Amino acid sequence: MSDSTRRDFLKGGLALSAGGLLLPSLAIATETSGDLGKYGEFVNQPRPMPTPAELAATRLREIAIPAGTAPAANARATEVNILGPYHRANVPFRAKITPPLEPGPVLVIRGRVYGLDTRQPLPSTVIDIWQADHQGRYDNDDQQRPPAANLFVNRARIMTDENGYYEYETVHPGAYRIGPNAWRPPHIHYWVRKPNYRELITQLYFRGDQHQREDQFIRQSLIIDLREIRTQHGVYKVGVFDIVLAAR
Ligand SMILES: [Fe+2]
């Protein structure tokens, strides 16, 4: 490595470590993988997948994207709910809310975001999600020991697809106590943002939790049902939480 190349390399490395966002100066664009060319005919053997009728009998049936149900003509916007003290800004976009192998019953939450004005799905809607772990603890609930600025546990942002659909995997959050006779029942926080629509801060809850009687913030419209799915790999639950945003 020449001196000037070494200087450029060090400069790039320093920029990366100082800000964390700059590419090293010697970086190159990510390569394309090319195509299989003459090998394609050997590897591109069709793999039989279940027909829609057969799908109902396989473990894959639960990952098939369900058809959406457009809001009724007299639908209302999804109810607002409290922000609470545990929101953190600038959480990363990632495909799973919890860290790998996070303890707790596995949940899949899915739904669609609609506009109240058009009753159409809203693509590219950002959903900021945060929740307690299965023991009812947030990553930032101990003010004496706040999390590192780049460590986000049980929180993420996701975005709806071109059909307004979203889905994520997480674990069932635990309840937590906020007073002598006051609990927050298990819930997942949402902050939903879409240009030209009112921002929605809300929470979803799970039907039947014993602590719901001891909570003054819960709203009946925000309670969802969970359905248990048994597979050869274990058990998880699925819930649907559709959202309707009011236009500005
Ligand atoms: Fe909370």
Residues whose N, C-alpha, C, O or C-beta is under 5 A from the ligand:
A	BS01	LIG	G84
